[in-house]
Amino acid sequence: MSVAALDTHPVPSCVHGIHALLDTVPTAAWDGLDPAEVRRLLAEIGRAEARLSAHKMAAARVLEKARKAAANGDGPRPGTGTSTGATISIDFGGDRSGADALVSTAERIEAQTTLIENALAAGVISSKQADLISRVLAKLPDDVTPEQRERCEETLLKDAQRLTLKDLRLRGARITEAYKKTTHDVDADEDEILRRREEEARKKTSFSMWDNNDGTVTGRFTLPEAQGAMLKTALDALAAPHQKVGTVNAATGEHDEVGFGQSYPQRLGHAFATLVEHLPADQLPTNGGVSAVVTVNLDLDTLMGGLKAAGLSDGTRISASEARRLACTAKIAPFVLDGKSLPLDFGTSNRYFDAASRRALEKRDMGCTAPGCDRDARWCEAHHMHPYSITGRTDIRDGALLCSFHHHRAHDQDWSGRIADDGHVEWKLPGSDTWRRNTRWRP
């Protein structure tokens, strides 16, 4: 392409224009904006980044096709690197793994999707959402028709605009419900996906530790998702941020936390040390098995051999076979589930929610019920939507999970709460006539 052609080509003009526009706005200019406006503009920048990532992928594909053509003797090599990713990383940033991932994602999106790149280029979804959707579509059954594939893509594209990345991944495991006729078929598809994922996770599972010769030991591990959730739940319980640790100061009567980590990673480190100290060494299995207590929510059909996936209290999904294995060796909290997989009444006259009703709230709410909050159930507190002092009752028909931040807000701002007809929690804030809910994906 000639210099004259470059002067009129839209891509160089656009790139130069972006740089020229950014040159006119110093980063210090943000200091004078209202926080609400900063938040709105930050979201707009995220959309702009998504649009730019679509162009980066398009450019990476052009370079990769040129590299393959050069390898076949059909043209000059478009770089000095050993691969397209290496060439891109040499040009800027030096991130070889990130550049390789860019090329891989760009090729997968082109091969597996028809709508996603345009949505990314329009700033409708993020690059991570686009990557996730392309991976889900790549794992569809071999016998899927083009029309069914398109229906799955349209469904995931719509869901991506309201779900978190984690919920979108969970949704992807059941995407065949976009065209399968029976729930049993969808359950079987999800179970197969989860089973393959668990098999791959077991292959990647490892643990290593070494003495630092300074009084500490350092370790590194990779665990399957379910076992990781068990460990995280135990550590969070020991390192809960509202709990005081350390010793009492004799002069002030307050807790000193000297010697204990103030940061979250440090708290988890001390929690892990405490967990190790309390391992029942005389009861550990000598021939395999699970040594942790875990709550698994599953239908009776799954326990008896069905294919419907089960879930842990933090939303982690596990295959039917994994749930049955855990049921043999771990304590299962009994639930009575209705047709919508919601717990039936756990009513009690106690002032506080007991363990059974708390687990029922976790199963129903899946985390903080405040609209837009992503805190999972491990970080939440049980809230009476109507004060116990007035109703004199504590049961899940009047309870809801809220994280500490929103629990304070609910009391301070006098939120109104209710259980909707479908059994899920909704909130109405003072001055508003609209009932709103958290839009977590529910299988």
N, C-alpha and C positions, 0 to 999 in steps of 0.2 A: 504494500500500500504506500502510495507517495505521500510526501509531506503535505501537499495540497489537499489530498483526500483526508488525511488526519485532521486538518484544520476544520473540515466540515462534518466529520463523523461525530455522531451524538455522544459516544462513550468518552473520548478524551475531553470533549467540551464539558460534559457533566462532571467528570472527576476534577478538572481544573476549577470548575465553578464551586464545587463543594469546598475545596481548599481556600478559594478566595473568600467565600462567605464566612468560613470559620475564622479567617484572619481578622475579620471585623469585630469579633466578639471575644473579649478576654474572659478567662475563667472567673476573674474577680467580679464580673457583672452579676453572677448569681447571688451575691451577698445582699443585694437590695430588693430581692423578690419576696413576696409573701409565701410562707411554707406551703400553703394549699396550692398556689400556682407552681411552686417548685415541683411538688409531687405530680401535678398534671403534666408539666413539661418533661419530667423525667420519664413518664410513661410514653410520651411522644418520641423521646430520644430512643427508647427501647424499640418502638416501631420502626424508627429510621434505621436502627442497627439491623433489624430483621430484613428490611428492604435492601440494605447494603450487602448483607450476607447472601441474599439471593444472587446478586451480581458477582460476588466473590466465587460462588459455586459455578456460575456460568463461565467465568473466566478460567477457573480451575479445570473445567471440562474441556475447554478449548485447548489449554496447554497439554492436558493428558492425551487428547486425541492427536495433537501434533507430535507428541513424544512417541506414541505408538506408530504413527505413520513414518517417523524418522527411523524407528527400529526396523521397519520393513523396507527401508531404502526409498521412501516416497517423499522425502523432504528434509530440510535442515532441522537439527535438534534445537528445540526452543529453550535451551538453558544449559547450565554447566553441572547441575546436580545429577546424582545417580537415579533420581526419580523426580516426578513432578512435585511431590511434597518437599523434597530436598531443595529443589530450585526455588520454590516459593519461600521456604524458610531462610535461604541465603539472601534473598532480596530484601526481606524485612522481618525482624523479630527473632529469627533463629530458632523458632519453635517447630522442630521437625515433626514431632508427634501430632501437634495441632494441625500442621499443614497436610500431613498424610490423612488425618481424619476428615479434613475439608474435602480432599479429592474423593475419598471413599463415600462420604455422604452425598456429594454432588452426583456421583455416578449412580448411587442407589436411588436417589430421588428421581432421576431421569428414567431409570429402568422400571421402577415400581409404581410411580404415581403419574397422574395426569393433571391434577388440580392443585397439588401442594406447592409447587414452585411459584405459580401465579399468586397464591394466597400469601406466600412468604414475601414475594416482591411487592405486594400491596400493603405489607405490614399488618396483616390480619392475624398471623401466628408467628411464633418465634422460631429461630433456627433449631433449637432443641426439640420443640414440638414437631417440626417438620421431619427431623431425623427420626424421632420416635415413631411417627406415623409410617414413614417409609419402611422401618424395621418390622412393624406389625404387618404391613401389607406383603412384605417379602416372605413372611411365614404362613401366609394363607395356604390352605390345602391345594394340592396340584390340580384338583378337578374343578376349582372355582372358575366360573365363567367371567368374561369381561364385564358383563352387566352387574354381577354380584360383587366383583372387585370394586367397581365404581361406586356401588351403594355403600360398601364398607368405607371407602375413602371419604365420601360425602358425610357419612355419620361421624367419623373421627374428626373431620375438619370442623364440623359444627360443635362437637363436644370440646374440642381444643379451646374454643373461645370462652368457655365457662369453667373448665376444670383445671386443677393444678396438674403439674407434670406427673406427679405420683398417681393421682386419680386417673389421668389419661392412660398411663401404662396399665393400670388395673382394668380399665375399660377395654383396652386393646385385647386383653386375654379372652374377652367374651364377644369380640366384634362379629363373630359369625352369626349372632342373633339378628344381625341386619338382614339376613336372607334365609337362615335356617327356619324350618317350620315348627319344630318342637323344642321345648326347653331341654329335653333329654339330650338332643343332638348338640345343643350349645354347651351343656354341662360336660359332655364327652370331649368336645373340642378344647374347652378351657382346661380340663383335667390333663389332656395330652400336652398342652403347652406348658402347664405348670410342672408336669412330670419331667419333661425334657429339660426345663430350666433347672430343676432340682438335681437332675443327673449331672448337668454341666457344672453346677455349683459344687457338688461333691468332688468333682475332678479338680476344681480350683482350690479346695479347702486345704489350708496349711497352717502350721504354727511353728514359730521359732523364737528362741530367747537366748540372750547372752549376758554374761557378767561384765559390767562396766568397770569393775575393780575400784569403785569409789563408794561402795555401799548400796548401789542400785543395780537393778537388772532391767534391761530393755528387751522388749519383745515385739513381734509383728505377727499378725494372724489374718487369715481370710476365712470367713464362715459362711455357710448357707444363710439365706435371708431369714428363715424361721428361727434358727438358733441365734442369729444376731439380734433378732427382736427380743428373744428371751433374755439375753445378756443385757441389752440396753434397758429393758424394763426393770431388771434387778438393780442395776447401777443407778438409774434415775430415782428409784425408791430410796436408796441409801444417800443420794446426793441431792435430794429435793431442795430447790433454792430457798424455800420458806423455813427450812430447818436450821437451827443454830448448832454449830459445832465448835469444839474447843473447850476452854475452861472458863469458869466464872471469875471475873475480876473482883477481888475482895473489896476494893475501894469504891467501885461504881455499881457493883451488882449486875453489870452487863456481861455478855459473853465476849470473850476475846477469842479471835480465830487465828492467833499466831501459830504457825506451823501447819495450818490447813490452807489448801488452795482457795483463793478467791475467784479465780477464773473457772469457767465450766469444765474445761479439760482437766484442771487440777482436782476439782471436786470429784470428777469421775475416776481419776487415778486413785484417790483415797478411798472412794467407794469400792473400787475393784480390790484394793488391798484388804478392806474389811470383809468383802465377800470371800476372798481366799481364806482368811482366818477362820471363817465360820463354815467352811466345807465339812460335811460329816464324813471325815476320813474313814471311820469305821463302818460306814454304810455305803460307800461308793461301790458301784458294780465292778466286778472283776472280769466280767465276760461281755462287755458292751452294754448298751442301754442308755437311757436318758436320765440324768441325775437332777434335773431341775423341775420344779413344779410350774405348770403352765396351764392357762385357760384356753381351750380350743372350742370355738362355737361351730357346731355342725348339726345337720339334720340326722334324725334316726336312720333315714335311708342310706346316708353316707356311711354311718357306723356299721350298718348291716351289709355293706358291700356296694353301695351305689357310686355314681361318678360325680356327684355334685361336690364342688370344692368347699373347703372349710376356711375359717379365718381366725386369726388371733385378735386380741382386743385392740391392737393398734392399726388394724386394717390390713395387715399382711395376709395374703391369700396363699394357701397351701393345697396340694393335691389331696384327693380322697385317700389315696394309699398312705401318704405321709400323716394325715390326720388319724387314720386307724392305727398306724404304728405308735404315734404319741399316746393314743388312747389306751394302749396296752401298758405303758410305763409311766405316764404322767397323770396327775389328778385333773379331772375334768369337772368344771362347774356345771351342774345340771340346769338347762333352760327348757321352758315350755314355749315353743315357737308357733305362731299362728301362720296363716297362709302367706303373709307378707314378710315372713322371717323376722318378726318383731317379738320381743319377749312379752308374755302375758303378765298379769298383775303380780307384783311382789309387795303388795300393801303390807304395812306394818305400823304399829302404834308407837314405835320408838321415835325419839327426838331426832336422831341422826340416821342417815342412810346406812344400813348394814352392808356386809360384804356382798350378800346376794343381790340386793337392790342396786348397789354400786355397779356390779358386773352387768346387770340388766341395762342400766343407763349407758354403759360403755358399748354394749352391743347395739342399742338403738341409736345413740347419738354419734358414735364413732369419733368423738372429739368435741372441741368447743362448738357450741351451737350458735354463737354470735355470727351474723352474716359476714362472710369474707375472712373469718379467722381460720388459720391452718393448724392450730395447736391440736395434737392428738390427745387421746383420752388419758395418757399417762401424766399429762401436765394440767389436768382439769380437776375442778372441785364440784361437788354435787350441790346444786342450788334449789331452794324451795321457790317455786314461782309465786306461791302465795304463802305469806309468813306462817310458820308453824304456830306462833302465838295466837293466830286467828283461827286457823283450820284445825289445829290439834292433830294433824296427821302427817305421816311421812311415807309416801309411796311414789312409784315412778310416774303415776298419772299427774303428779304435781311437781316432778323433779326435772332438772335439766343439767347437763354438764356445761360448765363455763371455765375458761382459763382464769387465772388469778386476776389478770388485767380487766377482762370483761365482767368478772364476778363483782369487782369493785364498782365498775360502771353501772351494772344492773341495779345495785343498791343505791349508789349515789344519785343516779338519774331516774330511779323509779321506773325501770323498764316494765312493760306488760308482756307476759308470756302466756302461751297456750299450746296445747297439743292439737295439731290439725287432724282432719278426718283420716289422713293416711298414717297417723301415728307418730309424726315427726314434729319437732319443736319449732315454733315460730315466735318472733319478737316484734313488738311495736314500741318505738321510742317516743318519748314525750314530744308533742307537737306534730306528730306524723299520724296519718290515718292508714298507713300501709303496713300489713303484716309481712315480715321478711324472714327468710330462713337461710341457713348455710347450705350451699349446693354441692355437697360431697357426692361423688358417684357411688351408687349403691347397687350391688349385683342382684 
